[in-house]
Amino acid sequence: MAKLYHAESGTSYMDWLAARPDVRFVASPIAFVEFESVSAIKERHKTAPAGDAEKARRRLRADVASGLIRGTGPLTEQHLGTARRLIRRFRVYAGLRTLDAIHLAMPQELTAAGAIRYILTADQNLYRVAELLDPAPINPESPPRIIAP
């Protein structure tokens, strides 16, 4: 989600998606926390202009208010159970960590309900595991040509 608000690899693809009238983003509570973490890192390392983090927060709030981005709702026991199963299933293959497992668990429920079609992630470990699950992953840094701008 941070790629929508901070210029970096994958931003152009995210902007292309955001401009499409048929696209809406669904973000887990972890994605909103990760947005703050990315903003803080950019501020700390001075890789973004002063004031960029607050500007990005305002844009994010506007996108949530407009419906471009909606939250998944709260983290539930069902999500935690799914996360535990994912960790057990991929413990050797990917070394899935707690927050990554929770981050992947939330889309499982939404996919089953037909609410989402893809998971967007540039995290290579998350991508590797997501390839074996539903929904299909897309890396905005190297999107597939069939759905790229």
Order of alpha helices (4+ residues) and beta strands (2+ residues): alpha-beta-alpha-alpha-beta-alpha-alpha-beta-alpha-beta
